[in-house]
Amino acid sequence: MTGPPTGGPAAAASRALDSVLDRTVAPGFTALGHAVRRRLPTWPADPGPGALAGRHVAVTGASSGLGRRTALDLAALGATVHLVVRDPGRGERVAAEVDAASRPGTARVWRCDVADLGSVRAFSDAFLASDLPLRGLVHNAGALPPERTESAQGHELTAALHVLGPVLMSELLLPALAADTGRVVLVTSGGMYTQPLPAHDPDFERGGYTGAVAYARSKRGQVELLPVLAARWAPRGVSVHATHPGWAATPGLDASLPRFAAALRPVLRSDAAGTDTTTWVLASEPAPESGRLWHDRRVRPTSVLRRTRPSAEERDRYWAWVRSATGLED
């Protein structure tokens, strides 16, 4: 696979244009940003046909939206896709779609509510019992509740679904991931750029609750844990990445932010454009650098505002909360 040029005036100009798109937000996060970047000489090569042949990849929240598209894209590259969903009926419909688009038996459905740590443990035990190696684990399941809701363990829902469940599931599945130098992907959101790390109130117990703020805070938590998780899992040969899909048209966006979705409908990305970087991270060789945030196949800063950049003490405090809530050893 031939990579993009790294030097010369053309490469420098491409990187400059890419950065302008990124810093101005609206153009870079829309369909325009993805379309322009794909045509730049610095755009990394696509994974080759069959890049994931013989590999197993698990995708949470795979019954609709970006999770469904991720499953289809990975199957197209030869992967056997494990759909980790709350509703097995909806999951079976997507599995049938994946099988029809690739080959029979490509997709398998597993039930798991990622926000419920008991459900995460049960799923992880069942998957490990299958003795299958995992090339990738994509944490795509997400929600933006209109009012404060608690998980089965009493944690604020977005924190449980986007942070606690994914961290615990990844930890429990490390034996399967280590068997195939696995890659863990946290699908995050550009909304996290607006919020600081909620180190002193991770369960959003104080102040007026807003679903969009809670969602952004939990996504901030994902990206701030990247260096911690990368160092923790590196001895097992497992890497971790966060991917930002941009503003993509999905049923979830329509349901949770209908005004935003309606206003930006003409410029929203397709689901395929939204999942492009996730697929690339999982299928490209060599593996992208661990512990980084990726958007349109390039490393991005995790903070652009000084007020959202956490201190080392805040990151340690947040990680201590995650460990305590999930029962992980330090």
C-alpha positions in Angstrom: 0.0 0.0 0.0 1.5 3.3 -1.1 1.2 6.1 1.5 0.7 9.8 0.8 3.7 12.1 0.2 5.1 13.5 3.3 7.3 16.3 2.0 7.5 19.0 -0.7 5.4 22.0 -1.5 2.3 20.1 -2.5 2.2 18.1 0.7 2.8 21.3 2.8 -0.1 23.1 1.0 -2.3 20.1 1.5 -1.6 19.9 5.2 -2.2 23.7 5.5 -5.6 23.4 3.7 -6.6 20.4 5.9 -5.7 22.4 9.1 -7.8 25.4 7.9 -10.8 23.1 7.3 -10.3 21.6 10.8 -10.0 24.9 12.7 -12.9 26.6 11.0 -15.1 23.7 12.1 -18.1 24.0 9.8 -16.4 23.3 6.5 -14.2 20.5 8.0 -17.0 18.6 9.8 -19.4 18.7 6.9 -19.5 16.6 3.7 -17.4 19.3 2.0 -14.5 18.7 4.4 -14.4 15.0 3.6 -14.8 15.5 -0.1 -12.0 18.0 -0.3 -9.6 16.0 1.9 -10.1 12.9 -0.2 -8.7 14.7 -3.2 -5.6 16.0 -1.5 -2.2 14.3 -2.2 -1.7 13.7 1.5 -4.9 11.5 1.8 -3.7 8.1 3.0 -4.3 5.1 0.8 -7.5 3.0 1.2 -7.2 -0.4 2.7 -6.7 -3.1 0.0 -9.4 -5.5 -1.0 -9.7 -8.3 1.6 -7.7 -6.3 4.1 -9.7 -7.9 7.0 -10.2 -11.3 5.6 -10.2 -13.9 8.3 -10.4 -11.2 11.0 -13.2 -10.7 13.6 -14.4 -7.3 14.6 -17.1 -6.4 17.2 -19.2 -3.2 16.8 -21.5 -1.9 19.6 -24.6 0.0 18.6 -24.6 -1.8 15.3 -28.4 -1.9 14.8 -28.6 1.5 13.0 -26.8 4.7 11.9 -23.0 4.7 12.0 -22.8 1.3 13.7 -24.7 -0.3 10.9 -22.6 1.3 8.2 -19.4 0.3 10.1 -20.5 -3.3 10.1 -21.2 -3.2 6.3 -17.9 -1.5 5.6 -15.9 -3.9 7.6 -17.7 -6.9 6.1 -16.9 -5.5 2.6 -13.2 -5.8 3.6 -13.6 -9.5 4.5 -14.2 -9.3 8.3 -16.6 -11.4 10.3 -18.6 -8.8 12.1 -20.1 -9.2 15.6 -23.0 -6.9 16.1 -23.3 -6.0 19.8 -26.8 -4.6 20.3 -29.5 -4.0 23.0 -32.3 -5.2 20.7 -31.4 -8.6 19.0 -34.4 -8.3 16.7 -33.0 -5.1 15.1 -29.6 -6.6 15.1 -30.7 -9.6 13.2 -32.2 -7.4 10.5 -28.8 -5.6 10.1 -27.1 -9.0 10.1 -29.2 -10.2 7.3 -28.3 -7.0 5.4 -24.6 -7.6 6.0 -24.8 -11.2 4.9 -26.7 -10.3 1.8 -24.1 -7.7 0.9 -21.1 -9.9 1.5 -21.5 -13.6 2.2 -23.7 -15.8 4.5 -22.5 -16.1 8.0 -20.5 -12.8 7.9 -22.5 -11.3 10.8 -23.4 -12.6 14.2 -25.6 -10.9 16.8 -24.8 -10.6 20.5 -27.1 -8.9 23.1 -25.5 -6.3 25.4 -26.6 -3.0 27.0 -23.3 -1.2 27.1 -24.5 1.2 29.8 -25.2 -1.8 32.1 -21.9 -3.0 33.5 -23.6 -6.4 34.5 -24.6 -6.8 30.8 -21.1 -5.9 29.7 -19.6 -8.6 31.9 -22.1 -11.2 30.7 -21.5 -10.4 27.0 -17.7 -10.4 27.5 -17.7 -13.8 29.3 -19.8 -15.2 26.5 -17.6 -13.8 23.8 -14.4 -15.1 25.5 -16.0 -18.5 25.7 -16.2 -18.5 21.9 -12.4 -18.4 21.9 -12.4 -16.1 18.9 -9.5 -13.6 18.4 -10.6 -9.9 17.9 -8.9 -7.7 15.5 -11.1 -4.7 16.4 -13.6 -3.5 19.0 -15.6 -0.5 17.9 -17.4 1.4 20.6 -20.1 3.1 18.6 -23.2 2.7 20.9 -24.4 6.1 22.0 -27.3 8.1 23.3 -28.3 11.7 24.1 -31.1 11.6 26.7 -33.4 14.7 27.1 -33.2 14.5 30.9 -30.9 13.0 33.4 -31.2 9.2 33.4 -29.2 6.6 35.4 -27.8 3.3 34.4 -28.5 0.0 36.2 -25.5 0.8 38.5 -26.7 4.4 39.2 -24.4 6.3 36.9 -25.5 9.1 34.6 -26.4 7.4 31.3 -24.0 9.1 28.9 -21.1 8.6 31.2 -22.0 4.9 31.6 -22.6 4.3 27.9 -19.7 6.2 26.4 -17.0 5.8 29.1 -17.6 3.1 31.8 -19.1 0.4 29.6 -16.5 0.7 26.8 -13.5 0.8 29.2 -14.8 -2.3 31.1 -15.7 -4.2 27.9 -12.3 -3.5 26.4 -10.5 -4.6 29.6 -12.5 -7.8 29.8 -11.9 -8.6 26.1 -8.1 -8.0 26.3 -7.4 -11.7 26.0 -9.3 -11.9 22.6 -7.8 -8.6 21.5 -4.3 -9.5 22.4 -4.6 -12.7 20.3 -4.8 -10.5 17.1 -2.9 -7.3 18.1 -6.3 -5.8 18.4 -7.4 -2.2 18.0 -10.0 -0.5 20.2 -11.8 2.4 18.6 -13.9 4.9 20.5 -16.3 6.8 18.2 -16.4 10.3 19.7 -17.9 13.6 18.7 -16.9 17.1 17.8 -19.2 18.2 20.6 -16.5 17.3 23.1 -14.5 20.4 22.0 -17.0 22.6 23.8 -16.7 20.9 27.2 -14.0 20.4 29.8 -13.3 17.1 31.5 -15.9 16.6 34.3 -13.4 15.3 36.7 -15.2 16.8 39.8 -18.7 15.8 38.7 -18.4 12.8 36.3 -22.0 11.7 36.9 -23.5 15.2 36.3 -25.0 15.4 39.8 -24.7 19.1 40.1 -26.1 22.0 38.2 -28.8 22.1 35.6 -28.8 19.0 33.4 -28.7 19.3 29.6 -28.5 16.2 27.5 -26.2 17.8 24.9 -23.8 19.0 27.6 -23.7 15.6 29.3 -23.1 13.9 25.9 -20.2 16.3 25.1 -18.7 15.8 28.6 -18.7 12.0 28.2 -17.1 12.3 24.8 -14.5 14.6 26.3 -13.9 11.8 28.8 -13.2 9.3 26.0 -10.5 11.4 24.4 -8.8 12.4 27.6 -8.5 8.7 28.6 -6.6 7.9 25.4 -3.1 8.2 26.7 -4.0 6.4 29.9 -5.5 3.4 28.0 -2.8 3.4 25.4 -0.1 3.0 28.1 -2.2 0.4 30.0 -2.9 -1.8 27.0 0.4 -1.5 25.1 2.1 -4.4 27.0 -0.7 -6.6 25.6 -0.1 -5.4 22.1 -3.5 -3.7 22.0 -3.8 -0.1 20.6 -6.6 2.4 21.3 -7.9 5.2 19.0 -10.7 7.7 19.0 -12.4 8.6 15.7 -14.5 11.7 15.1 -17.0 11.2 12.3 -17.8 14.8 11.6 -21.5 15.9 11.2 -23.1 12.8 9.6 -26.8 12.2 8.8 -28.1 9.5 11.1 -31.4 8.5 12.7 -29.8 9.3 16.1 -29.0 12.8 15.1 -32.5 13.4 13.8 -34.0 12.1 17.1 -31.7 13.8 19.5 -31.0 17.1 17.8 -33.8 17.6 15.3 -33.3 21.3 14.7 -29.5 21.0 14.2 -30.1 18.1 11.8 -32.8 20.0 9.8 -30.7 23.2 9.6 -27.6 21.3 8.3 -29.3 18.7 6.2 -27.8 19.9 2.9 -24.2 19.7 4.2 -24.3 16.6 6.5 -22.0 13.8 5.6 -23.3 10.4 4.5 -23.0 7.6 6.9 -20.2 6.1 4.8 -18.2 9.3 5.1 -18.8 9.4 8.8 -17.4 5.8 9.3 -14.5 6.1 6.8 -11.8 6.9 9.4 -13.0 4.2 11.7 -12.7 1.6 9.0 -9.3 3.0 7.9 -8.0 2.8 11.5 -9.0 -0.9 11.8 -7.9 -2.0 8.4 -4.8 0.0 7.5 -1.3 -1.4 7.8 0.8 -0.6 9.7 -1.5 0.3 12.6 -2.0 4.0 13.2 -0.3 5.5 16.3 -2.1 4.5 19.5 -3.6 6.9 21.9 -4.6 9.6 19.4 -7.8 11.3 18.1 -8.4 10.9 14.3 -10.7 12.7 12.0 -10.6 12.2 8.2 -7.5 9.9 8.6 -5.4 12.5 10.3 -4.4 13.1 13.9 -6.3 16.0 15.5 -5.9 18.0 18.7 -8.1 17.0 21.6 -8.5 20.6 22.7 -8.7 23.9 20.9 -9.9 26.0 23.8 -7.7 26.6 26.8 -10.7 26.1 29.2 -11.3 22.6 28.0 -7.7 21.4 28.4 -7.5 19.3 31.6 -4.6 19.3 34.1 -2.8 16.1 34.9 -4.6 16.1 38.3 -8.0 16.3 36.7 -7.2 13.4 34.3 -5.9 11.3 37.2 -9.1 12.1 39.2 -11.3 11.1 36.3 -9.4 7.9 35.7 -9.7 7.1 39.4 -13.5 7.4 39.1 -13.6 5.1 36.1 -11.5 2.5 37.9 -13.7 2.7 41.0 -16.9 2.5 39.0 -15.8 -0.4 36.9 -13.9 -2.3 39.6 -10.6 -2.2 37.6 -7.3 -2.6 39.4 -4.7 0.2 39.0 
